[in-house]
Amino acid sequence: MTQPQDLTWLLANLVNQVPHTRSALLLSTDAIPRFYYGLDRDDADRLASLASPLCSLVQEVGKCFGGGHGMRQANAELGDGSILAITAASAGSILAVLADGTVNAGVLSYEMQQLGKKVPSSLATPPRHFSAEESRPV
């Protein structure tokens, strides 16, 4: 299995092309930061640990209330007016972006969708399956 190329440049392009965008993080669905721009390592870890369950929550809401499977994008306005936008990238990957409240949300959403199409499937986190004999991780 080959290692995926460093995709930090894709995140840097997104942050630099969309005015008022501060940082971007590409993470696995199990909250492992893969690539990030505009964040230090600790903040990337922290954002990944928060973005992954948020993505799962939005997917479950879609399943339970007729929205279908998967997620296009979830946006949250934070207390200071800044924006957290989360979207599915390739299978098993999530893109999380932090931006100022003055960001053009339509442009940001479009660019996030475009970037998601460029993320290689090699970043996907394979699903974990457990047999009855195996213990589940705690």
Secondary structure in CASP SS format (residue, H / E / C, confidence):
PFRMAT SS
TARGET T0000
AUTHOR 0000-0000-0000
METHOD secondary structure of the structure
MODEL  1
M C 1.00
T C 1.00
Q C 1.00
P C 1.00
Q C 1.00
D C 1.00
L C 1.00
T H 1.00
W H 1.00
L H 1.00
L H 1.00
A H 1.00
N H 1.00
L H 1.00
V H 1.00
N H 1.00
Q H 1.00
V C 1.00
P C 1.00
H C 1.00
T E 1.00
R E 1.00
S E 1.00
A E 1.00
L E 1.00
L E 1.00
L E 1.00
S E 1.00
T C 1.00
D C 1.00
A C 1.00
I C 1.00
P E 1.00
R E 1.00
F E 1.00
Y E 1.00
Y E 1.00
G C 1.00
L C 1.00
D C 1.00
R H 1.00
D H 1.00
D H 1.00
A H 1.00
D H 1.00
R H 1.00
L H 1.00
A H 1.00
S H 1.00
L H 1.00
A H 1.00
S H 1.00
P H 1.00
L H 1.00
C H 1.00
S H 1.00
L H 1.00
V H 1.00
Q H 1.00
E H 1.00
V H 1.00
G H 1.00
K H 1.00
C H 1.00
F C 1.00
G C 1.00
G C 1.00
G C 1.00
H C 1.00
G C 1.00
M C 1.00
R C 1.00
Q E 1.00
A E 1.00
N E 1.00
A E 1.00
E E 1.00
L C 1.00
G C 1.00
D C 1.00
G C 1.00
S C 1.00
I E 1.00
L E 1.00
A E 1.00
I E 1.00
T E 1.00
A E 1.00
A C 1.00
S C 1.00
A C 1.00
G C 1.00
S E 1.00
I E 1.00
L E 1.00
A E 1.00
V E 1.00
L E 1.00
A E 1.00
D C 1.00
G C 1.00
T C 1.00
V C 1.00
N C 1.00
A H 1.00
G H 1.00
V H 1.00
L H 1.00
S H 1.00
Y H 1.00
E H 1.00
M H 1.00
Q H 1.00
Q H 1.00
L H 1.00
G H 1.00
K H 1.00
K H 1.00
V C 1.00
P C 1.00
S H 1.00
S H 1.00
L H 1.00
A C 1.00
T C 1.00
P C 1.00
P C 1.00
R C 1.00
H C 1.00
F C 1.00
S C 1.00
A C 1.00
E C 1.00
E C 1.00
S C 1.00
R C 1.00
P C 1.00
V C 1.00
END
